[in-house]
Structures are given as C-alpha cells and as structure tokens.
Amino acid sequence: MTKIKVGIIGSGGMARHHLARFSAMETAEVVAVASRNEQTGMQLATEHKVAFIPEWLHLVEREDIDGVVICTHNDSHGEITLAALQVDKHVFVEYPLASDVGEGEAALKLAGERKRVLRVSHPEAVSNTHKALKEKIGELGDLLLTSFVRLTPGRGARPEILFNLPVSGTPAHFFIYHIYPIVDFFGGAASVKKSAVYEGLRENGQYDRFVNTLTVEFKRGGIGQWTWAGGIAINAAEEHERYVLTEGTISDAGGEWHCTTPAGVTPLLIPDSPQPTLQELWLSEIRDAADQPPNLGDAAVALEAIRISLASG
Ligand SMILES: NC(=O)c1ccc[n+]([C@@H]2O[C@H](COP(=O)([O-])OP(=O)(O)OC[C@H]3O[C@@H](n4cnc5c(N)ncnc54)[C@H](OP(=O)(O)O)[C@@H]3O)[C@@H](O)[C@H]2O)c1
C-alpha cells in the first residue's frame, strides 16, 4: 500500500504527539516538520529523521506531501488551513478550526470544491462515550437545557499563550472542545450571549484569571449554558455536565454518567468497542477521497462551534 505523506506544522506538545502517532503507522510517512521555532523544530525533526523547514508555507507547497497536520497556536489555524487547501493538500488541524468565521467558512467551501479531507482534531469523532451520549439523548425527547461547568486552578504549561486574547482567543474559543460535542448533539445556535471577566488584563492581551459564561438558544429549541473559570483558588479542576430533556436527564458526576427518568436512575452504559484513532480516521478518509468526495460533516460541526465561540468574543 502506498504510504500517505504527511507534513507537521508546529513543534510543541501537539506536534510531538501527532508526529509520534503518524510515525508509528504503516500507512503514513512523515516527510517534514515546519516551525518558526528553529530550536524545538530542528530537535523534533532530528529525533524523527525528517526534514526541518523553518517556513510553514514552504512545507505546504512541497509536492511530495499529501496532507498537513497543523499544530500551531489558534491564531494561525485558519490561514494555514486555507493555504494548504489552496494547493490541494488534505488537512488535519488542531482545534479550533479558525479564529475568524469567514476563514472557517472559506475552508469548508474550499475543501468541498477541491475534494480534500478537512478534519478538525475533535476527539469525539472516535469516542465511545460521545456515541453513547448521542444515542441516549436521541431516546429522551427534546432538549430543554444543557449545562457545562469547568473550573481550573492553574494556568496551563504556557499561560503566556493560553491566557492571551490575541493568540488563543477567549476562554470559550480555547475551550471549544467543550462546545463542539454539544453542537454535534443539538445543532447550531439561533442566538448567543456571553459574559467575561479578565483579572490582570494587560495591553498585550495577556491576563491572570478569568470567568467566562456563554448561553445559547439552539435553533431547534432548548438552551445551552457553559461556564469556564481559570486561575482560580480551588484545589483541583472540577467539571460538571448535564442534559435536561423532556423525558429525563443525563449527568456526569465524578466521571460517571447516569440517567434519571421518572422510572428510576440508571448508569449510562459506554460500549468498549475498538475505535480508530483520529490519525487513522484521517488517513482512511484520505484514501476514500480518491473514489468519492469526502464527508465534511464533522468539519461543518466544527464550524458551527466556532460560530458560537467567536460570537462570545
Ligand atoms: N487535541 C488536543 O487534545 C489538544 C490539546 C492541547 C492543545 N491543542 C491545540 O493544539 C494547538 C497547539 O497546542 P500546543 O499545546 O502544541 O502548543 P505549543 O506547545 O505552544 O506549540 C505550538 C507550536 O506551534 C508554533 N507556532 C505557533 N504559531 C505559529 C505560527 N504562526 N507559525 C509557525 N509556527 C507557529 C510554536 O512556536 P513557538 O515555540 O515559537 O511558540 C510551537 O512550536 C493549539 O491550537 C491548541 O488549542 C489540542
């Protein structure tokens, strides 16, 4: 089988993660790493015996590359995705798809026209829990309310990047992986309201602590609410998630899902069936794209998710 030739853009944590995954797969060959950071870029490329290219555009334009894996910071995802699709590369981009709705829309349009695979790295595409939740939600009638709360004590390994409005966007945008699954369940929003408080906000857009809430009315009915707080005085991160539907509720407390209906309380059974990794899924989609136009359904959900996260800006 001919190997799919891959180029990695970025040389931080996610680039290292994806490079290790693709390098271990028989159906892929990593050809090059591009990064503006010569030190970490060269180190990663040398470790994996692949070419190092300082300028990402030169990697994107290489004829010996079929697909690019974009692992840069949020502010460059849209631009690099568009540049790659324009030269007929398949794209695997870390979330969020883009930090501008117009760029996200253009990317989806271009992927359709060029018949290229556009996969945003949202893990729910290969998650048994996500599938089980979707099935159960389908059995419990119409949505009334979904609520999500995430409280984080720390500021991450690189707070100067994460807690940085121009680079990473609002917390709702960098935590978009909490929005995407709910959009996959309930579709797009008819309206979005936000509230955000940043402590220690400086002129360069960096800050020390935040609280960010988001409320949407879904087009199909029902309300979605998200709350994020970071850099706050708690001992460990906390997360709570709940779906209130007309026939019952589903909630996650301490990592265990259970459903409540008038008939009783039952655990949500999560099947143990093997799933492909996101990298395997992308490679199989690229192979399938040789015979039929790629399915851009997940990318369309990722686009709806940025419509919501960016409306909260
Ligand atoms: N799927 C997941 O589970 C997951 C988990 C964490 C993060 N993410 C997402 O993955 C992305 C990368 O996160 P990370 O943790 O890997 O960040 P990171 O460790 O800071 O690495 C980012 C890399 O991209 C380079 N870079 C940034 N902007 C660039 C640009 N415009 N042009 C060229 N190179 C650029 C950085 O160079 P410098 O060293 O010079 O800054 C660095 O090498 C983020 O968008 C994040 O939201 C996904």
The ligand as an SDF file (V2000), in Angstrom:
LIG
                    3D

 48 52  0  0  0  0  0  0  0  0999 V2000
   -6.3310   17.9110   20.6100 N   0  0  0  0  0  0  0  0  0  0  0  0
   -5.9080   18.1250   21.8470 C   0  0  0  0  0  0  0  0  0  0  0  0
   -6.0930   17.2930   22.7600 O   0  0  0  0  0  0  0  0  0  0  0  0
   -5.1770   19.4110   22.1790 C   0  0  0  0  0  0  0  0  0  0  0  0
   -4.5460   19.5640   23.3990 C   0  0  0  0  0  0  0  0  0  0  0  0
   -3.8280   20.7280   23.6300 C   0  0  0  0  0  0  0  0  0  0  0  0
   -3.8120   21.7250   22.6620 C   0  0  0  0  0  0  0  0  0  0  0  0
   -4.4950   21.5800   21.4970 N   0  0  0  0  0  0  0  0  0  0  0  0
   -4.4230   22.6080   20.4380 C   0  0  0  0  0  0  0  0  0  0  0  0
   -3.2300   22.3640   19.6990 O   0  0  0  0  0  0  0  0  0  0  0  0
   -2.6370   23.5870   19.2840 C   0  0  0  0  0  0  0  0  0  0  0  0
   -1.1650   23.5740   19.6900 C   0  0  0  0  0  0  0  0  0  0  0  0
   -1.0740   23.4310   21.0900 O   0  0  0  0  0  0  0  0  0  0  0  0
    0.2880   23.0050   21.7770 P   0  0  0  0  0  0  0  0  0  0  0  0
   -0.0800   22.6560   23.1900 O   0  0  0  0  0  0  0  0  0  0  0  0
    1.0150   22.0130   20.9510 O   0  0  0  0  0  0  0  0  0  0  0  0
    1.0580   24.4230   21.7370 O   0  0  0  0  0  0  0  0  0  0  0  0
    2.6340   24.6560   21.8880 P   0  0  0  0  0  0  0  0  0  0  0  0
    3.2430   23.5620   22.6930 O   0  0  0  0  0  0  0  0  0  0  0  0
    2.8170   26.0720   22.3520 O   0  0  0  0  0  0  0  0  0  0  0  0
    3.1800   24.5150   20.3870 O   0  0  0  0  0  0  0  0  0  0  0  0
    2.7860   25.3520   19.3320 C   0  0  0  0  0  0  0  0  0  0  0  0
    3.8570   25.2850   18.2730 C   0  0  0  0  0  0  0  0  0  0  0  0
    3.4600   25.9820   17.1030 O   0  0  0  0  0  0  0  0  0  0  0  0
    4.4380   27.0130   16.7930 C   0  0  0  0  0  0  0  0  0  0  0  0
    3.7090   28.1340   16.2210 N   0  0  0  0  0  0  0  0  0  0  0  0
    2.7460   28.8600   16.8040 C   0  0  0  0  0  0  0  0  0  0  0  0
    2.2530   29.7900   15.9770 N   0  0  0  0  0  0  0  0  0  0  0  0
    2.9350   29.6390   14.8000 C   0  0  0  0  0  0  0  0  0  0  0  0
    2.8740   30.2930   13.5460 C   0  0  0  0  0  0  0  0  0  0  0  0
    2.0180   31.3030   13.3260 N   0  0  0  0  0  0  0  0  0  0  0  0
    3.7150   29.8780   12.5740 N   0  0  0  0  0  0  0  0  0  0  0  0
    4.5710   28.8840   12.7820 C   0  0  0  0  0  0  0  0  0  0  0  0
    4.6830   28.1880   13.9600 N   0  0  0  0  0  0  0  0  0  0  0  0
    3.8560   28.5790   14.9430 C   0  0  0  0  0  0  0  0  0  0  0  0
    5.0480   27.3320   18.1530 C   0  0  0  0  0  0  0  0  0  0  0  0
    6.2840   28.0180   18.0150 O   0  0  0  0  0  0  0  0  0  0  0  0
    6.8990   28.8190   19.2880 P   0  0  0  0  0  0  0  0  0  0  0  0
    7.6180   27.8080   20.1040 O   0  0  0  0  0  0  0  0  0  0  0  0
    7.8140   29.8260   18.6320 O   0  0  0  0  0  0  0  0  0  0  0  0
    5.7760   29.4700   20.0280 O   0  0  0  0  0  0  0  0  0  0  0  0
    5.1750   25.9250   18.7250 C   0  0  0  0  0  0  0  0  0  0  0  0
    6.2100   25.2200   18.1030 O   0  0  0  0  0  0  0  0  0  0  0  0
   -3.4500   24.7140   19.9350 C   0  0  0  0  0  0  0  0  0  0  0  0
   -4.2860   25.2860   18.9670 O   0  0  0  0  0  0  0  0  0  0  0  0
   -4.3060   24.0210   20.9840 C   0  0  0  0  0  0  0  0  0  0  0  0
   -5.6000   24.5900   21.1000 O   0  0  0  0  0  0  0  0  0  0  0  0
   -5.1480   20.4360   21.2300 C   0  0  0  0  0  0  0  0  0  0  0  0
  1  2  1  0
  2  3  2  0
  2  4  1  0
  4  5  1  0
  4 48  2  0
  5  6  2  0
  6  7  1  0
  7  8  2  0
  8  9  1  0
  8 48  1  0
  9 10  1  0
  9 46  1  0
 10 11  1  0
 11 12  1  0
 11 44  1  0
 12 13  1  0
 13 14  1  0
 14 15  2  0
 14 16  1  0
 14 17  1  0
 17 18  1  0
 18 19  2  0
 18 20  1  0
 18 21  1  0
 21 22  1  0
 22 23  1  0
 23 24  1  0
 23 42  1  0
 24 25  1  0
 25 26  1  0
 25 36  1  0
 26 27  1  0
 26 35  1  0
 27 28  2  0
 28 29  1  0
 29 30  1  0
 29 35  2  0
 30 31  1  0
 30 32  2  0
 32 33  1  0
 33 34  2  0
 34 35  1  0
 36 37  1  0
 36 42  1  0
 37 38  1  0
 38 39  2  0
 38 40  1  0
 38 41  1  0
 42 43  1  0
 44 45  1  0
 44 46  1  0
 46 47  1  0
M  CHG  2   8   1  16  -1
M  END
$$$$
